[in-house]
Amino acid sequence: MLRRIARLFVIKTRFEAYLIIFALALGAMTRGVHYTLEYPGVGGYLLWAATAGAVFLGGAKILDAIRYEQAAKAAEETESAQ
């Protein structure tokens, strides 16, 4: 039963990854707006850019991990088929 629940928290497809990245981006941009209000001027905009950059880096890592896992699974299937 625990395994079935744990499967809910595993990103299996690129579509799921894009949904998660979108949610991260929404949160980061909201936080960036708060930074620009809290720290007016260049400092706030630099913090806002940092939050956006974090989403770009995290999103790229998530998509790379999905591609790696799918390639490893395909290699395992072809190895077991032989």
C-alpha positions in Angstrom: 0.0 0.0 0.0 2.9 2.4 0.8 4.4 1.7 -2.6 1.2 2.7 -4.3 1.1 6.0 -2.4 4.8 6.6 -3.1 4.2 6.2 -6.8 2.0 9.3 -6.7 5.1 11.4 -5.9 7.2 10.2 -8.8 7.4 12.2 -12.0 7.0 9.7 -14.8 6.4 11.8 -17.9 7.5 15.1 -19.4 4.0 16.4 -19.1 4.0 15.9 -15.4 7.4 17.6 -15.2 6.1 20.6 -17.1 3.2 20.9 -14.7 5.5 20.9 -11.7 7.9 23.4 -13.3 4.9 25.6 -14.0 3.8 25.5 -10.4 7.4 26.2 -9.3 7.5 29.2 -11.6 4.2 30.6 -10.3 5.5 30.4 -6.8 8.9 31.9 -7.7 7.4 34.8 -9.6 5.1 35.6 -6.7 8.0 35.6 -4.4 9.9 37.8 -6.9 7.1 40.3 -6.8 7.3 40.4 -3.0 11.0 41.0 -3.3 10.5 44.0 -5.5 8.0 45.4 -3.1 10.2 44.7 0.0 13.5 45.8 -1.6 12.7 48.6 -4.1 15.3 49.3 -6.8 18.0 47.2 -8.3 18.3 44.8 -5.3 14.7 43.7 -5.5 15.0 43.1 -9.2 18.2 41.1 -8.7 16.4 38.9 -6.2 13.5 38.6 -8.6 15.9 37.5 -11.3 17.5 35.0 -8.9 14.1 33.4 -8.2 13.5 33.1 -12.0 17.0 31.6 -12.6 16.4 29.0 -9.9 13.3 27.8 -11.7 15.2 27.6 -15.0 18.0 25.6 -13.4 15.6 23.3 -11.5 13.4 22.8 -14.5 16.3 21.8 -16.7 17.5 19.4 -14.0 14.0 17.8 -13.7 13.7 17.4 -17.5 17.3 15.9 -17.8 16.5 13.5 -15.0 13.3 12.3 -16.8 15.2 11.8 -20.0 17.9 9.9 -18.1 15.4 7.6 -16.3 13.5 6.8 -19.5 16.8 6.0 -21.3 17.9 3.8 -18.5 14.6 2.0 -18.4 14.7 1.4 -22.2 18.3 0.1 -21.9 17.2 -2.3 -19.1 14.3 -3.6 -21.2 16.4 -4.3 -24.2 19.0 -5.9 -22.0 16.5 -8.2 -20.4 14.9 -9.0 -23.8 18.2 -10.4 -25.1 
